[in-house]
Amino acid sequence: MDLLHPRCAGVDVSKRDAKVCVRLAREGRAGATSTVTTWSSMTGQILALREHLITEGVTLVVMEATGDYWKPFYYLLEEAPFEVLLVNARQVKNVPGRKTDVSDATWLAQLGAHGLVRGSFVPLAPVRQLRDLTRTRTSIVRERTREWQRLEKLLEDAGVKLTSVATDISGPSGRAMLDAMIDGERNPAVLADLARARLRDKIPALTEALEGRFTEHHAFLTRLHLRLIDEHTAAFNELPSDRGGDRALSSGPRAARDRPGDQHHPGRHHHRRDRRGHDPLPHRRPLGVLGRHHPGQPRIRRAGGSSRRRACRRGTGLRCWCVGGTRLPGRRCRLRRRRGCW
């Protein structure tokens, strides 16, 4: 087997430390020597590890992606002059039996020396920051939605059927009624009179829906849920607004295919799928195959789907199978949507 990297290192990362195997190939029939050392996951130790690898003349470092523990090592080692590959643990499985961190590091170094590993896509720092912002925003919105759902369950427990009449209790009318109920107002007619805009047309229905057994216990829990909702809203407003967040995330797979150092077989390039689990050329699939072969990443699929839906509603932007700004009705559109064709 050809030897591509005479000086290669394998890193098996854990929470507290990392096992580093430096593999040095010798000329002739002497074979290769492997030296395994243990380095702490603290920043100072990682910097010392980087200097050690530079001193040994290592040209390639293969690192297994273990949870989030690989990030401190990768972000500091990628600034060194050697190449760093982050590999998927599923693609570098060792022979089962007597599996240890030392044997895993030695195995990674051996695979990297012969070029048998392919690095995973790691975005640049600006894209990583954008990911953190968008994922934090998504988490905040989810938590706020859960609080509204808990509040709705609380109203059902109190016999207040406000959500059966008002479509959205988070609006000005619903919030005014909830605040009045917290302050001690129990008269359904007075509470219904707080409705605004088009909701005033439903005052008779609101009067009937607001009649329940709302006690001080429910008022306390409602106040608690509303305070948590306000905190989530304040945290959401502190995040910077990025209109192009979905587009940046959707362009990640293309950047992964075009980045240097990630070479693929030219004859199999059209069989590769992007990070959403979609085939880049759906019409080349075998006849009769409709679904996705790979689950993809949920965040990427959600980002791409939301941007396509917005473009479809606006009639501009991403490619969509629409006629006159409206989605094609019928089975054909559902079939194409299931196959990932837009």
C-alpha positions as CSV (number, residue, x, y, z in Angstrom):
1,M,0.0,0.0,0.0
2,D,1.3,3.4,-1.0
3,L,2.6,5.6,1.8
4,L,1.4,9.2,1.3
5,H,2.4,10.8,4.6
6,P,5.6,9.4,6.2
7,R,5.1,11.6,9.2
8,C,1.5,11.4,10.4
9,A,-0.3,11.8,13.7
10,G,-3.6,10.3,15.0
11,V,-5.5,12.0,17.8
12,D,-8.2,10.2,19.9
13,V,-10.0,13.0,21.8
14,S,-11.9,12.6,25.1
15,K,-13.3,15.1,27.6
16,R,-10.2,15.3,29.8
17,D,-7.3,14.5,27.5
18,A,-6.3,13.1,24.1
19,K,-4.1,10.3,23.1
20,V,-1.7,11.4,20.3
21,C,0.1,8.8,18.2
22,V,3.0,10.1,16.1
23,R,3.8,7.7,13.3
24,L,7.2,8.1,11.6
25,A,8.0,5.9,8.6
26,R,11.6,4.8,8.1
27,E,13.4,4.0,4.9
28,G,14.0,0.4,3.9
29,R,12.5,-2.6,5.7
30,A,12.7,-1.1,9.2
31,G,9.0,-0.2,9.1
32,A,7.4,2.6,11.0
33,T,7.7,3.7,14.7
34,S,4.7,4.9,16.6
35,T,4.9,6.9,19.8
36,V,1.8,7.5,21.9
37,T,1.6,10.3,24.4
38,T,-1.2,11.8,26.5
39,W,-2.1,15.5,26.4
40,S,-4.6,17.4,28.5
41,S,-7.5,19.2,26.9
42,M,-6.5,22.5,28.5
43,T,-5.6,25.3,26.1
44,G,-2.0,25.4,27.3
45,Q,-1.4,21.7,26.7
46,I,-3.0,21.9,23.3
47,L,-0.6,24.7,22.3
48,A,2.3,22.6,23.6
49,L,1.0,19.7,21.5
50,R,1.0,21.9,18.4
51,E,4.6,22.8,19.0
52,H,5.4,19.2,19.5
53,L,3.9,18.1,16.2
54,I,5.7,20.9,14.4
55,T,9.0,19.8,15.9
56,E,8.3,16.2,14.8
57,G,7.7,17.4,11.2
58,V,4.2,16.0,11.0
59,T,2.4,16.8,7.8
60,L,-1.0,15.4,8.5
61,V,-3.1,15.1,11.7
62,V,-6.1,12.8,11.7
63,M,-8.7,13.5,14.5
64,E,-11.8,11.6,15.3
65,A,-15.0,13.7,15.9
66,T,-16.1,12.9,19.4
67,G,-19.0,15.0,20.6
68,D,-17.9,18.6,21.0
69,Y,-14.6,17.6,22.6
70,W,-12.8,17.8,19.3
71,K,-13.4,21.6,18.9
72,P,-10.6,23.0,21.2
73,F,-8.1,20.7,19.6
74,Y,-9.2,21.3,16.0
75,Y,-9.5,25.1,16.3
76,L,-5.9,25.4,17.7
77,L,-4.3,22.8,15.5
78,E,-5.7,24.1,12.3
79,E,-3.6,27.3,12.7
80,A,-0.4,25.1,12.4
81,P,1.4,24.6,9.0
82,F,0.3,20.9,8.8
83,E,-3.1,19.6,7.5
84,V,-5.8,18.6,10.0
85,L,-8.5,16.2,9.1
86,L,-11.7,15.7,11.2
87,V,-13.1,12.2,10.4
88,N,-16.3,10.5,11.2
89,A,-16.0,7.8,13.7
90,R,-18.3,5.5,11.6
91,Q,-15.8,5.7,8.7
92,V,-12.7,4.8,10.7
93,K,-14.0,1.8,12.8
94,N,-11.3,-0.4,14.1
95,V,-11.4,-4.2,14.4
96,P,-13.7,-5.0,17.4
97,G,-12.1,-6.3,20.5
98,R,-9.7,-4.8,23.0
99,K,-10.6,-1.3,21.9
100,T,-8.6,1.4,23.8
101,D,-7.8,5.1,23.2
102,V,-4.2,4.2,22.5
103,S,-5.2,1.6,19.8
104,D,-7.6,4.1,18.3
105,A,-5.0,6.8,18.0
106,T,-2.5,4.3,16.4
107,W,-5.2,3.2,14.0
108,L,-6.0,6.8,13.0
109,A,-2.4,7.5,12.3
110,Q,-2.0,4.4,10.2
111,L,-5.1,5.3,8.1
112,G,-3.9,8.8,7.6
113,A,-0.4,7.7,6.6
114,H,-1.9,5.7,3.7
115,G,-4.5,8.2,2.7
116,L,-7.5,6.0,3.7
117,V,-9.5,8.8,5.4
118,R,-11.6,11.7,4.1
119,G,-12.0,14.8,6.2
120,S,-15.4,16.1,7.2
121,F,-16.6,19.6,6.4
122,V,-15.7,22.1,9.0
123,P,-16.9,25.6,8.1
124,L,-14.9,28.8,8.5
125,A,-15.1,31.0,11.6
126,P,-17.7,33.4,10.2
127,V,-20.0,30.6,9.2
128,R,-19.5,29.0,12.6
129,Q,-20.5,32.2,14.3
130,L,-23.6,32.5,12.0
131,R,-24.5,28.9,13.0
132,D,-24.3,29.7,16.7
133,L,-26.5,32.7,16.2
134,T,-29.2,31.0,14.2
135,R,-29.2,27.9,16.4
136,T,-29.5,30.0,19.5
137,R,-32.3,32.0,17.9
138,T,-34.1,28.7,17.1
139,S,-33.7,27.4,20.6
140,I,-35.1,30.6,22.1
141,V,-38.1,30.6,19.8
142,R,-38.8,27.0,20.7
143,E,-38.6,27.6,24.4
144,R,-41.0,30.6,24.0
145,T,-43.4,28.5,22.0
146,R,-43.4,25.9,24.7
147,E,-44.2,28.4,27.4
148,W,-47.2,29.6,25.3
149,Q,-48.3,25.9,25.0
150,R,-48.0,25.4,28.8
151,L,-50.0,28.6,29.3
152,E,-52.7,27.3,27.0
153,K,-52.9,24.0,29.0
154,L,-53.2,26.1,32.2
155,L,-56.1,28.0,30.7
156,E,-57.8,24.7,29.8
157,D,-57.3,23.5,33.4
158,A,-59.1,26.7,34.6
159,G,-62.0,26.2,32.2
160,V,-61.1,29.4,30.2
161,K,-61.6,28.6,26.5
162,L,-59.9,31.7,25.2
163,T,-57.9,29.8,22.6
164,S,-61.1,28.4,21.1
165,V,-62.2,32.0,20.1
166,A,-58.9,33.9,19.7
167,T,-56.5,32.5,17.2
168,D,-53.5,33.9,18.9
169,I,-53.5,34.6,22.6
170,S,-50.0,36.2,22.3
171,G,-51.4,39.3,20.6
172,P,-52.3,42.6,22.2
173,S,-55.9,41.5,23.0
174,G,-55.0,38.2,24.5
175,R,-52.2,39.7,26.6
176,A,-54.5,42.4,27.9
177,M,-57.0,39.9,29.0
178,L,-54.4,37.7,30.7
179,D,-52.9,40.7,32.5
180,A,-56.4,41.7,33.7
181,M,-57.1,38.2,35.0
182,I,-53.8,38.2,36.9
183,D,-54.7,41.5,38.5
184,G,-57.9,39.9,39.8
185,E,-60.6,40.7,37.2
186,R,-63.0,37.9,36.8
187,N,-66.0,39.5,35.1
188,P,-66.2,37.9,31.6
189,A,-67.9,41.0,30.1
190,V,-65.2,43.3,31.3
191,L,-62.4,40.9,30.1
192,A,-64.1,40.5,26.7
193,D,-64.3,44.3,26.3
194,L,-60.5,44.5,26.2
195,A,-60.5,42.9,22.8
196,R,-59.0,45.0,20.0
197,A,-59.3,45.3,16.2
198,R,-61.2,42.5,14.5
199,L,-61.4,40.5,17.7
200,R,-64.1,42.9,18.9
201,D,-66.5,41.3,16.5
202,K,-66.3,38.2,18.7
203,I,-67.1,39.8,22.0
204,P,-70.2,37.6,22.6
205,A,-68.2,34.5,22.0
206,L,-65.3,35.9,24.1
207,T,-67.7,36.6,27.0
208,E,-68.8,33.0,27.0
209,A,-65.3,31.6,26.6
210,L,-63.8,33.7,29.5
211,E,-66.2,32.3,32.0
212,G,-64.4,29.7,34.1
213,R,-62.8,28.9,37.4
214,F,-59.7,31.0,37.2
215,T,-58.2,31.0,40.8
216,E,-55.2,32.6,42.4
217,H,-53.2,29.5,41.8
218,H,-53.8,29.9,38.0
219,A,-53.0,33.6,38.3
220,F,-49.6,32.8,39.9
221,L,-48.7,30.3,37.2
222,T,-49.9,32.6,34.4
223,R,-47.7,35.4,35.8
224,L,-44.8,33.0,35.9
225,H,-45.3,31.8,32.3
226,L,-45.7,35.4,31.0
227,R,-42.5,36.5,32.7
228,L,-40.6,33.6,31.1
229,I,-42.1,34.5,27.7
230,D,-41.0,38.1,28.2
231,E,-37.5,37.0,29.1
232,H,-37.3,34.8,25.9
233,T,-38.6,37.7,23.9
234,A,-35.9,40.1,25.3
235,A,-33.2,37.5,24.6
236,F,-34.5,37.1,21.1
237,N,-34.4,40.8,20.5
238,E,-30.8,41.0,21.6
239,L,-29.7,38.7,18.8
240,P,-28.5,40.4,15.6
241,S,-30.8,40.3,12.7
242,D,-29.4,38.3,9.7
243,R,-31.8,38.0,6.8
244,G,-29.3,35.9,4.9
245,G,-28.9,33.3,7.6
246,D,-30.9,30.6,5.8
247,R,-29.1,31.2,2.5
248,A,-25.7,31.0,4.2
249,L,-26.6,27.7,5.8
250,S,-28.0,26.3,2.6
251,S,-24.8,27.2,0.8
252,G,-22.7,25.2,3.2
253,P,-22.8,21.9,1.2
254,R,-21.7,23.6,-1.9
255,A,-18.8,25.2,0.0
256,A,-17.9,21.7,1.3
257,R,-17.8,20.3,-2.2
258,D,-15.7,23.1,-3.6
259,R,-13.2,23.5,-0.8
260,P,-9.6,22.5,-1.6
261,G,-8.3,19.3,-0.1
262,D,-11.5,17.4,-0.5
263,Q,-11.0,15.4,-3.6
264,H,-13.5,12.9,-4.8
265,H,-13.7,10.4,-7.7
266,P,-14.8,12.3,-10.8
267,G,-17.0,9.5,-12.0
268,R,-19.0,9.4,-8.7
269,H,-19.4,13.1,-8.1
270,H,-23.1,13.1,-9.2
271,H,-23.9,10.4,-6.7
272,R,-22.9,12.6,-3.7
273,R,-25.6,14.1,-1.6
274,D,-25.6,17.5,0.1
275,R,-26.0,17.9,3.9
276,R,-29.8,18.1,3.6
277,G,-29.8,14.5,2.4
278,H,-30.9,15.6,-1.1
279,D,-29.4,14.3,-4.3
280,P,-27.9,17.2,-6.3
281,L,-29.2,15.6,-9.5
282,P,-32.6,14.0,-8.7
283,H,-33.3,13.0,-12.3
284,R,-30.4,10.6,-12.3
285,R,-31.8,8.4,-9.6
286,P,-32.8,4.8,-10.4
287,L,-36.3,4.5,-11.7
288,G,-38.8,3.8,-8.9
289,V,-36.6,5.3,-6.1
290,L,-38.6,8.2,-4.5
291,G,-37.4,8.8,-1.0
292,R,-34.2,10.1,0.5
293,H,-31.4,7.6,1.0
294,H,-29.8,9.6,3.8
295,P,-31.6,11.4,6.7
296,G,-29.4,14.5,6.4
297,Q,-29.1,17.1,9.0
298,P,-32.4,18.4,10.5
299,R,-31.1,22.0,10.9
300,I,-30.0,22.2,7.2
301,R,-33.3,20.8,6.0
302,R,-35.3,23.2,8.1
303,A,-33.3,26.2,6.9
304,G,-33.6,25.2,3.3
305,G,-37.3,24.3,3.5
306,S,-38.1,27.6,5.2
307,S,-36.2,29.7,2.6
308,R,-37.9,27.8,-0.2
309,R,-41.4,28.4,1.3
310,R,-40.7,32.1,1.7
311,A,-39.5,32.3,-1.9
312,C,-42.6,30.4,-3.1
313,R,-44.9,32.8,-1.3
314,R,-43.2,35.8,-2.6
315,G,-42.9,34.5,-6.1
316,T,-39.1,35.3,-6.3
317,G,-35.9,33.9,-5.1
318,L,-35.1,30.1,-5.1
319,R,-36.2,27.8,-7.8
320,C,-39.7,26.4,-7.2
321,W,-42.2,24.4,-9.2
322,C,-44.8,27.2,-9.2
323,V,-47.3,28.6,-11.6
324,G,-48.2,32.2,-11.2
325,G,-46.7,32.4,-7.7
326,T,-48.8,29.5,-6.4
327,R,-47.7,25.9,-5.7
328,L,-48.7,23.3,-8.3
329,P,-51.7,21.4,-6.9
330,G,-52.1,17.7,-7.0
331,R,-50.0,14.6,-6.8
332,R,-47.2,15.8,-9.0
333,C,-46.2,18.6,-6.5
334,R,-46.4,16.3,-3.6
335,L,-44.2,13.7,-5.4
336,R,-41.6,16.3,-6.3
337,R,-41.6,17.7,-2.8
338,R,-41.1,14.2,-1.4
339,R,-38.2,13.6,-3.8
340,G,-36.5,16.9,-2.9
341,C,-37.1,18.5,-6.3
342,W,-37.9,22.2,-6.2
